[in-house]
């Protein structure tokens, strides 16, 4: 290139060095080098096929770009901090390598449609990778559920013991959360799967290009029909970061439970040493730091979403320099979620489930109270009346420091004519195993229902894995 700066023909002085550094994005967007080279090769080939440049120039451009790619992969390519972005860094190196033909690559193209193309290609790749990780974590939840299929634990509402459930049932609840996350991630992939290449700066180009050819060559589903929308749309990045944010919410919720469950107060699980840390002063400590980090890093992904929403909210059409701020938050959300998914998968597959502690926890808290009321309702007592009868029994037991199954037959008989007729009914219902087994409604925690849910989860997982390919 003969000009010192890309736009130096119009300007009499060079940009201020501090402002040039302020406006540069190479440090962030250099990770797009593969996509930038792929887009340039597709563009050069299309230009040759349309007789806009010669086939010799296209061949030289392709060869030069492939050499640059090899250098980057080998770590011998020098990213010059004076280059504004990855596009100029590669184009400058290409021109130095092959000469005048390199300057013809930018025919019928603007950095506006170029960066949009690069970013969309990258997001397609990364959403697929995240979707695969989500499938791996979903598989881990199924594995843990099957390995602990008979384990009973207390279920909670308001963080108060509510009703006994199977631990497998609890694990599968997170499986279904992650299944929705998978769907959102693939929707973000599909939103990115549209080609902006050929839209140029904003209005298209007068050259006889073929946008369908470059879209097909790059694996896009179709082209974006409006050139102004093509260079200014970043909705697909919002979709991505939103998908990452919701997934982080679910991972954070699970990590909160791991943190509680691994405490001495609960003792439901023991985290692996590999996923715990110690204290610099207290020798006895084993801290769930990685679960806490997942919980803490959720906020930064939220910030990535708010940041991009704020960038976009007041932009007139079409391209504005503000859009340079679109990638850092998206990349951060991708990186953070990638690490969080790996951490949670490791924690769940290596943790020890303390079966006896969970079962003992399910004995307290009067968690069979609803079933006792249901027995009365099944025998004709209006449920609201049955609720009151059992509530009085709970109060009686609580005052005596007993559990419901420790009440005497006389105390049960005095509470209702039905129990007076046959108090053994109440005693049978109060067994925790029977409480769990009674939850036979579809999606309930009864063992048969949970087994059916596992099979359904496996089928859905297989289908989702196939859809990524």
ROGUNU-114161 format. One record per residue: x, y, z of N, C-alpha, C in turn; residue in one letter. Coordinates in steps of 0.05 Angstrom, whole numbers, padded with zeros to 5 digits, always signed. Layout:
BEGIN
XYZXYZXYZA
...
***
This chain:
BEGIN
+00017-00024+00000+00000+00000+00000+00018+00025+00000X
+00012+00044-00017+00028+00068-00019+00021+00089+00002X
-00003+00088+00013-00012+00108+00032-00004+00099+00060X
+00004+00118+00076+00012+00111+00104-00013+00103+00120X
-00035+00117+00114-00060+00111+00128-00082+00104+00108X
-00101+00088+00117-00122+00079+00099-00136+00101+00085X
-00140+00123+00099-00156+00146+00088-00139+00171+00083X
-00112+00167+00080-00094+00190+00079-00098+00207+00054X
-00111+00197+00034-00115+00213+00010-00133+00237+00016X
-00151+00234+00036-00170+00255+00043-00159+00274+00064X
-00139+00264+00080-00130+00280+00103-00102+00290+00099X
-00097+00314+00110-00071+00327+00107-00052+00319+00129X
-00063+00311+00152-00046+00303+00175-00054+00276+00185X
-00035+00262+00196-00040+00235+00208-00056+00238+00233X
-00071+00217+00240-00086+00217+00265-00068+00220+00289X
-00078+00233+00310-00063+00235+00335-00057+00207+00345X
-00033+00203+00354-00024+00175+00362-00041+00164+00385X
-00047+00182+00404-00063+00172+00427-00091+00165+00418X
-00103+00182+00401-00130+00176+00391-00130+00151+00373X
-00108+00148+00358-00106+00124+00341-00107+00099+00358X
-00092+00100+00380-00092+00077+00399-00120+00073+00411X
-00133+00096+00418-00160+00095+00429-00180+00082+00410X
-00177+00087+00384-00196+00077+00365-00189+00050+00354X
-00166+00039+00361-00158+00013+00351-00173-00010+00365X
-00178-00032+00350-00192-00055+00361-00177-00081+00357X
-00152-00079+00347-00137-00103+00341-00134-00122+00364X
-00130-00111+00388-00126-00128+00412-00150-00146+00417X
-00174-00136+00410-00199-00151+00414-00205-00169+00390X
-00204-00157+00366-00215-00172+00343-00195-00190+00329X
-00170-00191+00339-00151-00208+00325-00158-00238+00328X
-00176-00244+00346-00185-00272+00348-00202-00280+00324X
-00210-00260+00308-00226-00265+00284-00209-00271+00259X
-00184-00276+00262-00166-00278+00239-00175-00301+00220X
-00183-00323+00231-00192-00346+00213-00216-00338+00197X
-00235-00325+00210-00259-00317+00196-00253-00295+00175X
-00235-00277+00182-00228-00256+00164-00215-00267+00138X
-00197-00286+00142-00184-00299+00119-00204-00315+00102X
-00221-00330+00116-00241-00346+00101-00259-00327+00085X
-00268-00305+00097-00286-00286+00083-00272-00273+00059X
-00246-00267+00062-00231-00255+00041-00226-00274+00018X
-00221-00299+00024-00217-00319+00002-00243-00322-00013X
-00266-00325+00001-00291-00327-00013-00297-00303-00030X
-00291-00279-00019-00296-00254-00034-00278-00253-00059X
-00253-00260-00057-00235-00259-00079-00243-00278-00101X
-00251-00302-00094-00260-00322-00113-00285-00313-00128X
-00303-00300-00113-00328-00290-00125-00321-00267-00145X
-00303-00249-00137-00295-00227-00155-00284-00238-00181X
-00268-00260-00179-00257-00271-00204-00279-00285-00220X
-00297-00299-00207-00318-00312-00222-00336-00292-00236X
-00338-00268-00225-00355-00247-00236-00339-00229-00255X
-00313-00237-00260-00295-00222-00278-00290-00194-00268X
-00291-00190-00242-00285-00163-00231-00255-00161-00226X
-00242-00183-00219-00213-00184-00218-00205-00209-00234X
-00180-00212-00240-00171-00235-00256-00168-00259-00239X
-00170-00282-00252-00166-00307-00237-00138-00309-00226X
-00119-00297-00240-00091-00297-00230-00089-00281-00204X
-00102-00258-00203-00102-00243-00178-00116-00258-00155X
-00138-00271-00162-00152-00286-00141-00135-00309-00131X
-00121-00323-00149-00103-00344-00140-00080-00334-00123X
-00069-00311-00131-00048-00299-00115-00058-00291-00087X
-00082-00279-00087-00094-00270-00061-00098-00295-00043X
-00109-00316-00054-00115-00340-00039-00089-00352-00028X
-00069-00354-00045-00044-00365-00036-00031-00348-00014X
-00032-00322-00017-00021-00304+00003-00036-00306+00029X
-00062-00307+00028-00078-00309+00053-00073-00336+00067X
-00070-00357+00052-00064-00383+00064-00037-00383+00078X
-00018-00369+00066+00009-00367+00078+00007-00351+00104X
-00008-00329+00104-00012-00313+00128-00025-00330+00150X
-00045-00346+00142-00058-00364+00161-00038-00383+00174X
-00021-00394+00157-00001-00413+00167+00018-00399+00187X
+00025-00375+00181+00043-00360+00199+00029-00354+00226X
+00004-00347+00225-00011-00341+00250-00013-00367+00266X
-00019-00389+00253-00022-00414+00268+00005-00423+00280X
+00027-00417+00266+00054-00424+00275+00064-00404+00296X
+00050-00381+00300+00058-00361+00319+00081-00343+00309X
+00085-00343+00283+00107-00326+00272+00096-00301+00259X
+00070-00297+00258+00059-00273+00247+00059-00251+00268X
+00069-00228+00261+00070-00205+00280+00046-00187+00276X
+00029-00186+00297+00007-00167+00296+00018-00140+00304X
+00018-00122+00285+00029-00095+00290+00008-00078+00305X
+00017-00068+00327-00002-00052+00344-00010-00026+00330X
+00004-00018+00309-00004+00006+00294-00027+00001+00276X
-00033-00025+00271-00056-00031+00253-00082-00027+00269X
-00101-00016+00257-00126-00009+00271-00142-00034+00279X
-00143-00054+00261-00159-00077+00267-00148-00101+00252X
-00161-00124+00256-00151-00149+00244-00152-00147+00213X
-00172-00134+00203-00176-00132+00174-00152-00118+00161X
-00144-00095+00173-00122-00080+00162-00096-00094+00167X
-00094-00108+00189-00069-00123+00195-00064-00144+00174X
-00085-00159+00167-00082-00180+00147-00079-00169+00119X
-00094-00148+00112-00093-00136+00085-00065-00124+00081X
-00054-00111+00101-00028-00099+00099-00007-00121+00094X
-00008-00142+00110+00011-00164+00106+00008-00177+00079X
-00017-00179+00070-00022-00191+00043-00009-00175+00021X
-00012-00149+00022-00002-00131+00002+00029-00132+00002X
+00040-00133+00026+00069-00135+00028+00079-00161+00016X
+00062-00182+00018+00070-00208+00009+00067-00212-00021X
+00045-00203-00032+00039-00209-00060+00039-00184-00078X
+00041-00161-00066+00043-00137-00082+00016-00126-00090X
+00014-00114-00114-00009-00099-00123-00035-00115-00122X
-00034-00141-00126-00059-00157-00126-00073-00156-00099X
-00057-00153-00078-00069-00151-00051-00087-00127-00048X
-00081-00105-00062-00097-00081-00061-00124-00084-00075X
-00127-00105-00092-00152-00109-00106-00172-00125-00090X
-00163-00137-00069-00181-00154-00052-00205-00138-00042X
-00200-00112-00036-00221-00097-00023-00242-00085-00043X
-00239-00093-00068-00259-00084-00088-00287-00094-00080X
-00306-00076-00082-00334-00083-00076-00339-00092-00047X
-00322-00083-00029-00325-00091-00001-00317-00067+00017X
-00330-00065+00040-00324-00046+00060-00316-00061+00085X
-00302-00047+00103-00297-00060+00129-00323-00063+00144X
-00344-00048+00137-00369-00051+00150-00382-00079+00146X
-00383-00088+00121-00394-00114+00116-00373-00136+00122X
-00348-00129+00121-00327-00148+00127-00327-00156+00156X
-00328-00137+00174-00328-00143+00203-00354-00157+00211X
-00376-00149+00199-00401-00163+00205-00400-00192+00196X
-00388-00197+00173-00385-00225+00164-00367-00241+00183X
-00344-00229+00189-00325-00243+00207-00339-00250+00234X
-00353-00231+00245-00365-00235+00271-00387-00256+00270X
-00403-00255+00249-00424-00275+00247-00412-00303+00244X
-00391-00306+00228-00378-00332+00225-00368-00342+00252X
-00356-00324+00267-00345-00332+00293-00367-00340+00312X
-00388-00325+00313-00410-00331+00331-00423-00358+00323X
-00426-00363+00298-00436-00390+00290-00419-00412+00301X
-00393-00409+00299-00374-00429+00309-00376-00432+00340X
-00377-00409+00354-00377-00410+00383-00403-00419+00395X
-00426-00412+00382-00451-00422+00392-00454-00452+00390X
-00443-00463+00368-00442-00492+00366-00425-00505+00387X
-00402-00493+00393-00385-00504+00414-00398-00502+00441X
-00412-00480+00447-00426-00478+00472-00450-00497+00474X
-00463-00501+00451-00485-00520+00450-00475-00549+00456X
-00452-00555+00446-00440-00581+00451-00433-00584+00481X
-00422-00563+00493-00417-00563+00521-00442-00567+00538X
-00463-00553+00530-00489-00556+00544-00498-00585+00543X
-00495-00598+00520-00502-00626+00517-00486-00644+00536X
-00460-00638+00538-00443-00653+00556-00451-00650+00585X
-00458-00626+00593-00467-00621+00620-00494-00634+00625X
-00512-00633+00606-00538-00646+00609-00534-00677+00612X
-00515-00688+00597-00509-00716+00600-00498-00722+00628X
-00482-00704+00639-00472-00708+00666-00494-00709+00686X
-00514-00691+00683-00537-00691+00702-00552-00717+00700X
-00555-00728+00676-00569-00754+00673-00553-00776+00686X
-00527-00775+00682-00509-00795+00694-00511-00795+00724X
-00510-00772+00736-00512-00770+00765-00539-00779+00775X
-00560-00772+00760-00587-00780+00768-00590-00810+00768X
-00579-00823+00747-00582-00852+00745-00565-00866+00766X
-00542-00855+00773-00524-00867+00793-00536-00864+00821X
-00555-00847+00825-00567-00842+00852-00597-00844+00850X
-00607-00864+00835-00635-00865+00828-00654-00870+00852X
-00644-00881+00874-00661-00887+00897-00656-00869+00921X
-00639-00849+00917-00632-00831+00940-00655-00812+00945X
-00664-00811+00970-00685-00792+00978-00672-00768+00993X
-00682-00745+00987-00673-00720+00999-00696-00702+01006X
-00692-00683+01022-00714-00663+01027-00716-00644+01003X
-00740-00639+00995-00745-00617+00976-00753-00592+00991X
-00748-00569+00979-00751-00544+00994-00769-00525+00978X
-00784-00509+00992-00795-00484+00982-00788-00463+01003X
-00782-00438+00995-00774-00417+01013-00750-00425+01030X
-00734-00444+01020-00712-00456+01035-00720-00469+01061X
-00746-00476+01062-00756-00492+01085-00764-00520+01074X
-00759-00540+01091-00765-00567+01082-00795-00569+01075X
-00800-00580+01052-00828-00581+01041-00838-00609+01038X
-00826-00624+01019-00835-00652+01014-00810-00668+01006X
-00810-00693+01012-00787-00710+01004-00788-00715+00974X
-00765-00716+00962-00762-00721+00933-00739-00740+00928X
-00738-00751+00904-00714-00765+00896-00692-00745+00888X
-00668-00751+00896-00645-00734+00888-00643-00733+00858X
-00650-00756+00845-00649-00757+00815-00669-00737+00803X
-00692-00734+00816-00712-00715+00807-00701-00687+00808X
-00687-00680+00829-00674-00654+00832-00654-00649+00811X
-00637-00669+00805-00617-00666+00784-00630-00662+00757X
-00651-00676+00751-00664-00673+00725-00678-00646+00722X
-00685-00633+00743-00695-00606+00741-00675-00587+00727X
-00650-00591+00734-00628-00575+00721-00624-00584+00693X
-00627-00610+00688-00625-00620+00660-00644-00604+00642X
-00669-00601+00651-00689-00588+00634-00683-00558+00631X
-00672-00546+00652-00664-00518+00650-00643-00515+00627X
-00623-00533+00628-00602-00532+00608-00612-00539+00581X
-00633-00555+00579-00645-00561+00553-00657-00536+00541X
-00670-00519+00557-00680-00494+00546-00656-00476+00539X
-00635-00477+00554-00611-00461+00547-00600-00470+00521X
-00600-00496+00516-00590-00506+00490-00607-00494+00467X
-00633-00494+00471-00650-00483+00450-00645-00454+00445X
-00640-00439+00466-00634-00410+00463-00607-00407+00449X
-00588-00424+00455-00561-00421+00442-00563-00427+00413X
-00578-00447+00405-00581-00454+00377-00597-00433+00362X
-00615-00419+00376-00630-00397+00364-00611-00374+00358X
-00591-00369+00376-00571-00349+00371-00554-00356+00348X
-00548-00382+00345-00533-00392+00321-00548-00386+00296X
-00574-00392+00296-00590-00388+00272-00593-00358+00265X
-00594-00341+00286-00595-00312+00281-00570-00302+00268X
-00547-00314+00274-00522-00306+00262-00517-00317+00234X
-00534-00337+00227-00529-00352+00202-00539-00338+00177X
-00533-00312+00175-00542-00296+00152-00518-00280+00142X
-00514-00278+00116-00490-00265+00105-00495-00236+00099X
-00478-00218+00111-00478-00190+00104-00459-00183+00081X
-00442-00202+00074-00420-00196+00055-00432-00187+00028X
-00421-00165+00018-00430-00154-00008-00448-00129-00003X
-00454-00124+00022-00470-00100+00028-00453-00075+00027X
-00427-00078+00028-00408-00056+00027-00412-00038+00051X
-00409-00011+00047-00410+00007+00069-00438+00008+00081X
-00458+00011+00064-00486+00011+00073-00506+00008+00050X
-00498+00016+00026-00517+00018+00004-00514-00003-00018X
-00496-00023-00012-00489-00042-00033-00467-00031-00051X
-00463-00043-00074-00441-00036-00092-00451-00036-00121X
-00437-00020-00138-00444-00020-00166-00430-00042-00182X
-00412-00056-00169-00398-00079-00183-00418-00102-00185X
-00415-00118-00206-00434-00141-00211-00427-00165-00193X
-00429-00162-00167-00422-00183-00149-00445-00204-00147X
-00439-00226-00135-00459-00247-00130-00458-00254-00100X
-00476-00242-00085-00476-00247-00056-00483-00275-00049X
-00499-00288-00065-00506-00316-00059-00482-00334-00061X
-00464-00329-00079-00440-00345-00081-00423-00344-00056X
-00418-00320-00046-00402-00318-00022-00416-00329+00002X
-00443-00326+00003-00458-00337+00026-00456-00368+00026X
-00458-00380+00002-00456-00409+00000-00428-00418+00007X
-00408-00404-00003-00380-00412+00001-00373-00411+00031X
-00385-00392+00046-00379-00389+00074-00398-00405+00092X
-00417-00419+00080-00435-00435+00096-00458-00421+00109X
-00465-00397+00100-00488-00383+00110-00514-00394+00098X
-00535-00393+00114-00561-00404+00104-00573-00386+00082X
-00569-00360+00084-00579-00342+00064-00566-00315+00068X
-00572-00296+00050-00561-00269+00052-00581-00251+00067X
-00571-00230+00079-00589-00210+00092-00600-00193+00069X
-00626-00189+00067-00638-00176+00044-00634-00146+00042X
-00628-00133+00065-00625-00104+00065-00596-00097+00073X
-00583-00082+00055-00555-00076+00059-00550-00058+00084X
-00568-00040+00090-00565-00023+00113-00568-00039+00139X
-00588-00057+00139-00592-00074+00162-00568-00093+00165X
-00557-00102+00143-00535-00121+00143-00511-00111+00158X
-00504-00085+00154-00479-00074+00167-00484-00063+00195X
-00509-00059+00202-00515-00047+00228-00528-00065+00248X
-00538-00089+00239-00551-00107+00257-00532-00121+00276X
-00538-00120+00302-00523-00135+00322-00542-00151+00340X
-00566-00155+00331-00586-00169+00347-00576-00197+00354X
-00562-00210+00335-00553-00237+00339-00533-00238+00363X
-00518-00216+00367-00500-00215+00390-00516-00212+00416X
-00538-00196+00415-00556-00195+00438-00567-00222+00444X
-00576-00237+00423-00587-00263+00427-00566-00282+00441X
-00541-00280+00431-00520-00296+00443-00516-00289+00472X
-00512-00264+00478-00505-00256+00506-00529-00262+00524X
-00554-00258+00514-00577-00265+00530-00578-00295+00536X
-00572-00311+00516-00571-00340+00520-00550-00347+00540X
-00527-00334+00539-00505-00339+00558-00514-00330+00586X
-00529-00307+00588-00538-00297+00614-00557-00316+00627X
-00576-00326+00613-00596-00344+00625-00583-00370+00633X
-00564-00380+00617-00550-00404+00625-00534-00400+00650X
-00521-00376+00652-00506-00370+00676-00524-00368+00701X
-00549-00358+00697-00568-00358+00719-00572-00387+00729X
-00576-00405+00711-00581-00433+00718-00557-00445+00732X
-00534-00440+00721-00509-00451+00733-00505-00439+00761X
-00511-00413+00763-00508-00400+00789-00527-00411+00810X
-00551-00417+00802-00571-00429+00820-00561-00456+00830X
-00551-00472+00811-00541-00498+00819-00516-00496+00837X
-00498-00477+00830-00475-00473+00847-00482-00464+00875X
-00503-00448+00877-00512-00439+00904-00520-00464+00920X
-00533-00483+00907-00541-00507+00922-00517-00524+00929X
-00497-00526+00910-00473-00541+00917-00459-00528+00941X
-00458-00502+00942-00446-00487+00964-00460-00494+00990X
-00486-00493+00990-00501-00500+01014-00498-00529+01022X
-00502-00546+01002-00502-00575+01007-00475-00585+01017X
-00453-00571+01010-00426-00580+01018-00419-00569+01045X
-00436-00552+01057-00430-00540+01083-00435-00561+01105X
-00423-00556+01129-00427-00574+01151-00456-00575+01160X
-00470-00552+01156-00498-00551+01164-00516-00570+01148X
-00509-00573+01122-00524-00592+01106-00510-00619+01104X
-00486-00619+01093-00471-00643+01090-00482-00663+01070X
-00498-00653+01051-00510-00671+01031-00490-00681+01011X
-00470-00665+01005-00449-00674+00985-00422-00667+00996X
-00402-00679+00984-00374-00672+00989-00361-00666+00962X
-00352-00642+00959-00339-00635+00934-00311-00647+00932X
-00303-00654+00908-00276-00664+00904-00255-00643+00912X
-00232-00653+00922-00210-00634+00928-00202-00618+00903X
-00204-00631+00880-00196-00618+00855-00214-00593+00848X
-00237-00592+00860-00256-00570+00855-00261-00554+00880X
-00242-00554+00898-00243-00539+00923-00217-00525+00928X
-00217-00507+00947-00192-00494+00955-00190-00493+00986X
-00166-00487+00996-00163-00484+01025-00162-00455+01034X
-00155-00451+01058-00152-00425+01070-00123-00419+01075X
-00116-00393+01072-00088-00386+01078-00082-00385+01108X
-00103-00385+01124-00098-00383+01153-00111-00405+01169X
-00134-00416+01159-00149-00437+01174-00144-00464+01161X
-00128-00481+01174-00120-00506+01162-00143-00525+01156X
-00165-00522+01171-00187-00541+01169-00205-00536+01145X
-00202-00513+01133-00222-00504+01113-00220-00519+01086X
-00243-00525+01075-00246-00535+01047-00268-00519+01034X
-00260-00500+01018-00279-00480+01007-00289-00487+00979X
-00314-00482+00974-00325-00487+00947-00320-00463+00928X
-00295-00455+00926-00288-00431+00911-00297-00430+00882X
-00296-00453+00869-00302-00453+00840-00332-00451+00836X
-00348-00462+00854-00377-00458+00853-00383-00428+00858X
-00368-00417+00877-00373-00388+00883-00365-00370+00860X
-00344-00378+00846-00335-00362+00823-00356-00363+00800X
-00367-00386+00796-00388-00388+00775-00411-00369+00783X
-00419-00370+00809-00440-00353+00819-00432-00323+00815X
-00407-00317+00821-00398-00289+00819-00395-00279+00791X
-00385-00296+00773-00381-00288+00745-00407-00284+00730X
-00429-00294+00741-00455-00289+00728-00460-00260+00724X
-00452-00243+00743-00456-00215+00741-00442-00202+00718X
-00418-00211+00712-00403-00199+00690-00416-00205+00663X
-00429-00228+00660-00443-00234+00636-00468-00217+00633X
-00482-00212+00656-00504-00193+00655-00494-00166+00646X
-00470-00158+00656-00459-00132+00648-00453-00131+00618X
-00444-00154+00607-00439-00155+00578-00465-00149+00562X
-00487-00160+00572-00513-00156+00558-00522-00127+00560X
-00520-00116+00585-00529-00088+00589-00511-00069+00573X
-00485-00076+00571-00466-00059+00556-00474-00057+00527X
-00479-00080+00515-00486-00079+00486-00513-00066+00481X
-00533-00072+00498-00559-00059+00496-00555-00029+00496X
-00538-00019+00514-00533+00010+00516-00520+00021+00492X
-00501+00006+00481-00487+00015+00456-00507+00019+00433X
-00526+00000+00431-00544-00001+00408-00568+00018+00410X
-00575+00026+00434-00601+00038+00439-00606+00064+00424X
-00584+00079+00417-00589+00105+00405-00575+00109+00378X
-00568+00087+00365-00553+00089+00340-00571+00093+00316X
-00566+00114+00301-00581+00117+00275-00569+00098+00255X
-00584+00092+00234-00573+00075+00213-00552+00091+00197X
-00530+00079+00187-00527+00051+00187-00503+00044+00206X
-00478+00043+00196-00456+00037+00213-00447+00062+00228X
-00439+00057+00253-00427+00078+00270-00404+00065+00285X
-00384+00081+00291-00360+00071+00305-00367+00058+00332X
-00389+00066+00343-00398+00053+00369-00398+00023+00366X
-00405+00013+00342-00408-00016+00338-00381-00031+00342X
-00359-00016+00343-00334-00029+00349-00335-00041+00377X
-00353-00031+00394-00356-00040+00422-00373-00065+00424X
-00381-00077+00401-00399-00099+00402-00386-00126+00409X
-00360-00128+00404-00347-00154+00405-00336-00161+00433X
-00325-00142+00447-00311-00148+00472-00330-00162+00492X
-00354-00151+00495-00373-00163+00513-00382-00190+00504X
-00387-00193+00478-00395-00219+00468-00373-00240+00472X
-00348-00232+00467-00326-00251+00471-00323-00258+00500X
-00327-00238+00518-00325-00243+00546-00347-00263+00556X
-00371-00259+00546-00393-00277+00553-00387-00305+00544X
-00377-00308+00520-00370-00335+00509-00349-00347+00527X
-00327-00332+00532-00305-00343+00548-00314-00351+00576X
-00330-00334+00589-00339-00338+00616-00357-00363+00617X
-00376-00365+00599-00394-00388+00599-00379-00414+00593X
-00360-00413+00575-00344-00436+00568-00330-00447+00593X
-00318-00430+00609-00304-00438+00633-00324-00448+00654X
-00346-00434+00657-00366-00441+00677-00378-00469+00672X
-00384-00474+00647-00395-00501+00640-00376-00523+00646X
-00350-00518+00640-00330-00538+00646-00327-00543+00676X
-00328-00521+00691-00325-00523+00720-00349-00538+00733X
-00373-00532+00724-00397-00545+00736-00397-00575+00728X
-00390-00581+00704-00389-00609+00695-00369-00624+00713X
-00346-00613+00718-00326-00626+00735-00335-00630+00763X
-00348-00609+00774-00358-00611+00801-00379-00633+00805X
-00398-00634+00786-00420-00653+00789-00411-00682+00785X
-00392-00686+00767-00382-00713+00762-00363-00724+00783X
-00352-00706+00799-00332-00715+00819-00342-00713+00848X
-00366-00701+00852-00375-00697+00879-00385-00724+00890X
-00384-00726+00917-00394-00750+00931-00422-00743+00942X
-00441-00760+00936-00468-00756+00946-00470-00771+00973X
-00475-00756+00994-00477-00768+01021-00506-00778+01025X
-00511-00802+01016-00538-00813+01015-00552-00813+01042X
-00538-00823+01063-00550-00825+01089-00558-00798+01101X
-00541-00778+01096-00546-00751+01107-00571-00740+01093X
-00573-00744+01067-00597-00734+01052-00622-00748+01063X
-00620-00774+01066-00644-00789+01076-00652-00780+01104X
-00632-00776+01121-00638-00767+01148-00651-00739+01147X
-00642-00722+01128-00654-00696+01125-00683-00697+01116X
-00690-00718+01102-00717-00721+01092-00736-00730+01114X
-00725-00738+01137-00742-00748+01159-00754-00725+01175X
-00741-00702+01176-00750-00680+01192-00768-00661+01176X
-00778-00641+01191-00793-00620+01177-00822-00626+01171X
-00833-00648+01182-00861-00655+01178-00868-00657+01149X
-00850-00668+01133-00854-00667+01104-00875-00687+01093X
-00886-00704+01111-00908-00721+01102-00935-00709+01108X
-00935-00684+01117-00960-00671+01126-00981-00669+01103X
-00972-00662+01079-00990-00660+01056-01003-00687+01051X
-00987-00708+01052-00998-00735+01046-01019-00743+01067X
-01014-00735+01092-01033-00741+01113-01060-00727+01108X
-01058-00702+01098-01082-00688+01091-01095-00700+01067X
-01079-00710+01047-01090-00723+01024-01106-00748+01031X
-01096-00763+01051-01110-00787+01060-01138-00780+01070X
-01140-00759+01085-01166-00750+01095-01184-00741+01071X
-01172-00726+01052-01187-00717+01029-01197-00740+01012X
-01181-00761+01010-01189-00784+00994-01212-00799+01007X
-01216-00794+01033-01238-00807+01047-01261-00788+01053X
-01262-00767+01037-01286-00750+01038-01283-00724+01054X
-01262-00720+01068-01259-00696+01083-01251-00673+01064X
-01265-00650+01064-01256-00628+01047-01227-00621+01052X
-01212-00616+01031-01183-00613+01035-01177-00590+01054X
-01191-00568+01053-01185-00546+01071-01189-00555+01101X
-01209-00571+01106-01213-00582+01133-01190-00601+01140X
-01183-00618+01120-01161-00637+01124-01135-00622+01130X
-01131-00600+01116-01107-00583+01120-01106-00573+01149X
-01129-00565+01159-01130-00555+01187-01125-00577+01207X
-01136-00600+01202-01133-00623+01221-01103-00630+01223X
-01090-00632+01200-01062-00640+01200-01045-00617+01211X
-01052-00593+01206-01038-00570+01217-01037-00571+01247X
-01060-00579+01259-01061-00581+01288-01044-00604+01298X
-01042-00625+01283-01025-00648+01290-00996-00639+01289X
-00988-00623+01269-00961-00613+01267-00954-00596+01291X
-00973-00578+01298-00969-00561+01321-00965-00577+01347X
-00982-00598+01350-00980-00616+01373-00953-00629+01374X
-00945-00640+01352-00919-00654+01351-00896-00635+01356X
-00898-00611+01345-00877-00591+01348-00874-00584+01378X
-00896-00580+01391-00895-00573+01420-00883-00595+01437X
-00887-00619+01428-00876-00642+01443-00848-00650+01433X
-00838-00636+01413-00811-00643+01403-00810-00669+01388X
-00833-00676+01375-00835-00701+01361-00837-00697+01331X
-00834-00718+01316-00842-00718+01288-00870-00729+01286X
-00883-00727+01263-00910-00736+01260-00912-00766+01265X
-00892-00782+01255-00894-00811+01259-00889-00820+01287X
-00881-00801+01305-00877-00807+01333-00902-00802+01350X
-00923-00790+01338-00948-00786+01352-00961-00813+01359X
-00975-00814+01381-00987-00839+01390-01013-00844+01374X
-01022-00869+01374-01047-00875+01360-01070-00860+01372X
-01069-00856+01398-01091-00841+01411-01091-00812+01402X
-01067-00800+01398-01066-00772+01390-01076-00769+01361X
-01069-00789+01344-01078-00788+01316-01108-00793+01316X
-01118-00811+01332-01147-00818+01332-01163-00794+01341X
-01153-00779+01359-01168-00756+01370-01171-00734+01350X
-01154-00734+01329-01154-00712+01310-01176-00714+01289X
-01186-00739+01284-01205-00743+01263-01219-00770+01266X
-01245-00771+01260-01259-00797+01262-01247-00818+01243X
-01236-00809+01221-01224-00828+01201-01200-00841+01214X
-01183-00826+01228-01160-00838+01241-01169-00854+01265X
-01191-00846+01278-01201-00861+01301-01210-00889+01292X
-01220-00890+01267-01229-00916+01256-01206-00934+01250X
-01184-00922+01239-01160-00937+01231-01136-00919+01230X
-01123-00917+01253-01099-00899+01255-01075-00910+01240X
-01075-00936+01234-01053-00948+01220-01050-00936+01192X
-01072-00926+01181-01071-00913+01155-01051-00890+01155X
-01053-00874+01177-01035-00851+01180-01006-00860+01183X
-01002-00880+01198-00974-00889+01203-00961-00899+01176X
-00976-00912+01159-00966-00922+01134-00959-00898+01115X
-00977-00878+01115-00973-00855+01098-00948-00839+01107X
-00942-00839+01132-00920-00822+01143-00892-00833+01136X
-00890-00857+01125-00864-00868+01117-00854-00852+01093X
-00829-00842+01094-00818-00825+01074-00818-00838+01046X
-00811-00864+01045-00811-00878+01020-00839-00878+01007X
-00859-00880+01023-00886-00881+01012-00895-00853+01003X
-00885-00832+01017-00891-00805+01009-00880-00800+00981X
-00856-00809+00976-00844-00805+00950-00859-00822+00929X
-00865-00846+00936-00877-00865+00917-00905-00855+00908X
-00918-00840+00926-00945-00830+00919-00946-00809+00897X
-00923-00797+00892-00923-00775+00872-00921-00785+00844X
-00943-00798+00835-00943-00812+00810-00954-00796+00786X
-00961-00771+00791-00970-00754+00769-00947-00750+00749X
-00954-00745+00724-00933-00742+00703-00914-00719+00711X
-00888-00726+00710-00868-00707+00719-00863-00707+00749X
-00876-00725+00764-00873-00726+00792-00847-00740+00801X
-00844-00742+00827-00819-00753+00838-00820-00782+00844X
-00842-00796+00839-00844-00825+00844-00823-00839+00827X
-00811-00861+00837-00789-00874+00822-00796-00881+00793X
-00820-00891+00788-00828-00898+00761-00829-00874+00743X
-00839-00852+00753-00840-00827+00738-00812-00816+00732X
-00794-00818+00751-00767-00808+00747-00753-00826+00726X
-00757-00852+00727-00745-00869+00707-00755-00862+00679X
-00781-00856+00676-00792-00848+00650-00779-00821+00642X
-00775-00804+00661-00764-00778+00655-00735-00780+00645X
-00720-00799+00657-00692-00804+00648-00692-00812+00619X
-00710-00831+00612-00711-00840+00584-00718-00818+00565X
-00737-00801+00574-00745-00778+00557-00722-00759+00554X
-00707-00755+00576-00684-00737+00575-00663-00747+00556X
-00658-00773+00556-00638-00785+00538-00646-00781+00509X
-00671-00786+00503-00680-00783+00475-00678-00754+00466X
-00685-00736+00483-00683-00707+00476-00654-00699+00472X
-00636-00710+00489-00608-00704+00487-00597-00714+00460X
-00604-00738+00453-00594-00750+00428-00604-00733+00404X
-00629-00725+00405-00640-00708+00384-00626-00682+00382X
-00620-00670+00405-00607-00644+00405-00578-00646+00395X
-00565-00668+00402-00537-00672+00392-00537-00674+00362X
-00557-00688+00351-00558-00691+00322-00563-00665+00308X
-00578-00647+00321-00585-00621+00309-00561-00602+00307X
-00540-00607+00322-00517-00590+00321-00501-00594+00296X
-00501-00619+00286-00484-00626+00263-00492-00612+00238X
***
